[in-house]
Amino acid sequence: MKKHYDVAIIGGGIIGMSIAYHLAKAGKQVVLFEASEVGKQTTSAAAGMLGAHAEGEGYEDTFFQVGRASQSLYEKLKVDLRHESGIDIRTSAGGIMKVAFTEEEKQALCRMQHLSTFEWIDAGSVKKCMPQMAENILGAGLIKEDVHVEPYAVCRAFWKAAVMYGAEVKECTPVIEVKREKEALAIRTTVGTFTCDDLTVASGVWSGRFFEELGLSHSLYPVKGECVSVWNQGPALEHTIYHDHCYIVQRDSGKLVVGATMKPNEWQTVPTLGGIEAVIQKASQLMPSIKEMPIDQCWAGLRPATNDRHPYIGRHPEDQRILFAAGHYRNGILLAPITGEIIRDLIIGKPVKKEWLHAFRIGRKEALFV
Ligand SMILES: Cc1cc2nc3c(=O)[nH]c(=O)nc-3n(C[C@H](O)[C@H](O)[C@H](O)COP(=O)(O)OP(=O)(O)OC[C@H]3O[C@@H](n4cnc5c(N)ncnc54)[C@H](O)[C@@H]3O)c2cc1C
């Protein structure tokens, strides 16, 4: 007989794991299928910034509100996950400093001035707390709430805690096919077929094939990001430095994570010399001494992008048993807690804000982001 679960999840990155954790904690019988190893794809490539402000385009829109809501969920999660899994997700203090080199960049940043979470710091004051910064900056916007976490630690903590609440996690078990039978959904994997009442597709940039196989058009494509980490030989950075999609993040271990390139439609996950050179070039304009620091390692990951840069979170328009949580692009670490809560609430029948469901609905006609 096929083994039956309340909910099956495809994909063991931070998004699938957050969903598994939230549902198992709510008492659902959950199984998660991961094609390779948990958290070892895009999740492990991330810097871990919770950049609700740093990444936001409009500071009033739904995406910003959802980002802020997810950011604040981390406050409680870090305590709960520590207790439930024994893992410290390594939340940093300090937040992000968005640097301006020109008057135009300063004006753009100061559009956040009305937010109580934003503070403009002049060049002299920036240099006082971060003497490593380049001489020619005009100043920086400091957003203390945009802290960072260790992405793989968060994913592992969700995993351990989900298992503690009874979830089954099957690594090295790719899902081959989903069959929509009348009485239940049948999930065919390399180790057999399982059935479930509800299914969530959370397989990152690889979710595209499931949209297609389940009769939906979609716009999921990879945006490759290359990073390098170096051993910081100077004083630890008090804040993450951020400018024009380039960032330098201080890790507890003494390493600095420096990222990242943006290469649309590249599926290859090996970093290139040219990519790493470009990252170092940009980072050294922010912090010249970085060029002298010993390299730790280089890597690349595939951001799951959609045309409007917003994720798909919600139900299949024609089959309520199937849900999607994919396309988190540059913000999957930030949005993992709220995504887990939204999918949980949809499945257990708790209300979810209508405007959130509308913004992230499956089958929306996205405008192309420029
Ligand atoms: C360089 C870089 C820096 C980033 N920095 C940040 C940051 O600072 N802050 C932030 O919020 N976000 C950041 N991101 C984005 C973030 O990493 C992603 O949005 C997030 O990891 C997506 O998580 P996921 O679980 O959807 O995908 P993944 O982590 O890729 O997980 C999907 C999983 O599905 C599995 N899978 C695929 N097909 C199948 C199948 N058929 N059956 C079973 N399993 C399958 C895969 O093996 C994989 O483990 C960054 C990304 C990159 C590349």
The ligand as a MOL file (V3000), in Angstrom:
LIG
                    3D

  0  0  0     0  0            999 V3000
M  V30 BEGIN CTAB
M  V30 COUNTS 53 58 0 0 0
M  V30 BEGIN ATOM
M  V30 1 C 24.6480 34.7160 -4.4410 0
M  V30 2 C 23.3050 34.7700 -3.7790 0
M  V30 3 C 23.1230 35.5980 -2.6720 0
M  V30 4 C 21.8640 35.6570 -2.0450 0
M  V30 5 N 21.7260 36.4400 -0.9310 0
M  V30 6 C 20.5190 36.5210 -0.3110 0
M  V30 7 C 20.3740 37.3070 0.8570 0
M  V30 8 O 21.3250 37.9140 1.3390 0
M  V30 9 N 19.1350 37.3780 1.4280 0
M  V30 10 C 18.0490 36.7040 0.9200 0
M  V30 11 O 16.9530 36.8260 1.4750 0
M  V30 12 N 18.1800 35.9210 -0.1900 0
M  V30 13 C 19.3810 35.8190 -0.8110 0
M  V30 14 N 19.5230 35.0440 -1.9300 0
M  V30 15 C 18.3390 34.3690 -2.4810 0
M  V30 16 C 18.0240 33.0900 -1.7340 0
M  V30 17 O 19.1970 32.3170 -1.6240 0
M  V30 18 C 16.9370 32.2920 -2.4830 0
M  V30 19 O 15.8240 33.1130 -2.7400 0
M  V30 20 C 16.4970 31.0820 -1.6590 0
M  V30 21 O 17.5950 30.2990 -1.2750 0
M  V30 22 C 15.5120 30.2240 -2.4250 0
M  V30 23 O 15.2380 29.1160 -1.6070 0
M  V30 24 P 14.4760 27.8470 -2.1810 0
M  V30 25 O 14.2330 26.9430 -1.0260 0
M  V30 26 O 13.2930 28.3270 -2.9750 0
M  V30 27 O 15.4880 27.2270 -3.2470 0
M  V30 28 P 16.7280 26.2080 -3.0420 0
M  V30 29 O 17.5380 26.5790 -1.8830 0
M  V30 30 O 17.4060 26.1350 -4.3680 0
M  V30 31 O 16.0000 24.8470 -2.7280 0
M  V30 32 C 15.2550 24.1400 -3.7010 0
M  V30 33 C 15.5130 22.6620 -3.4750 0
M  V30 34 O 14.6550 21.9030 -4.3150 0
M  V30 35 C 15.3550 20.7260 -4.6670 0
M  V30 36 N 14.7370 20.1090 -5.8450 0
M  V30 37 C 14.7840 20.5300 -7.1280 0
M  V30 38 N 14.0760 19.7020 -7.9360 0
M  V30 39 C 13.5810 18.7350 -7.1290 0
M  V30 40 C 12.7980 17.5540 -7.3590 0
M  V30 41 N 12.3690 17.2170 -8.5880 0
M  V30 42 N 12.4860 16.7720 -6.3110 0
M  V30 43 C 12.9030 17.0670 -5.0430 0
M  V30 44 N 13.6700 18.1580 -4.7790 0
M  V30 45 C 13.9900 18.9900 -5.8050 0
M  V30 46 C 16.7870 21.2070 -4.9060 0
M  V30 47 O 17.7260 20.1460 -4.8090 0
M  V30 48 C 16.9450 22.2550 -3.8140 0
M  V30 49 O 17.5760 21.7440 -2.6590 0
M  V30 50 C 20.7700 34.9200 -2.5560 0
M  V30 51 C 20.9720 34.0790 -3.6590 0
M  V30 52 C 22.2220 34.0000 -4.2660 0
M  V30 53 C 22.4150 33.0800 -5.4260 0
M  V30 END ATOM
M  V30 BEGIN BOND
M  V30 1 1 1 2
M  V30 2 1 2 3
M  V30 3 2 2 52
M  V30 4 2 3 4
M  V30 5 1 4 5
M  V30 6 1 4 50
M  V30 7 2 5 6
M  V30 8 1 6 7
M  V30 9 1 6 13
M  V30 10 2 7 8
M  V30 11 1 7 9
M  V30 12 1 9 10
M  V30 13 2 10 11
M  V30 14 1 10 12
M  V30 15 2 12 13
M  V30 16 1 13 14
M  V30 17 1 14 15
M  V30 18 1 14 50
M  V30 19 1 15 16
M  V30 20 1 16 17
M  V30 21 1 16 18
M  V30 22 1 18 19
M  V30 23 1 18 20
M  V30 24 1 20 21
M  V30 25 1 20 22
M  V30 26 1 22 23
M  V30 27 1 23 24
M  V30 28 2 24 25
M  V30 29 1 24 26
M  V30 30 1 24 27
M  V30 31 1 27 28
M  V30 32 2 28 29
M  V30 33 1 28 30
M  V30 34 1 28 31
M  V30 35 1 31 32
M  V30 36 1 32 33
M  V30 37 1 33 34
M  V30 38 1 33 48
M  V30 39 1 34 35
M  V30 40 1 35 36
M  V30 41 1 35 46
M  V30 42 1 36 37
M  V30 43 1 36 45
M  V30 44 2 37 38
M  V30 45 1 38 39
M  V30 46 1 39 40
M  V30 47 2 39 45
M  V30 48 1 40 41
M  V30 49 2 40 42
M  V30 50 1 42 43
M  V30 51 2 43 44
M  V30 52 1 44 45
M  V30 53 1 46 47
M  V30 54 1 46 48
M  V30 55 1 48 49
M  V30 56 2 50 51
M  V30 57 1 51 52
M  V30 58 1 52 53
M  V30 END BOND
M  V30 END CTAB
M  END
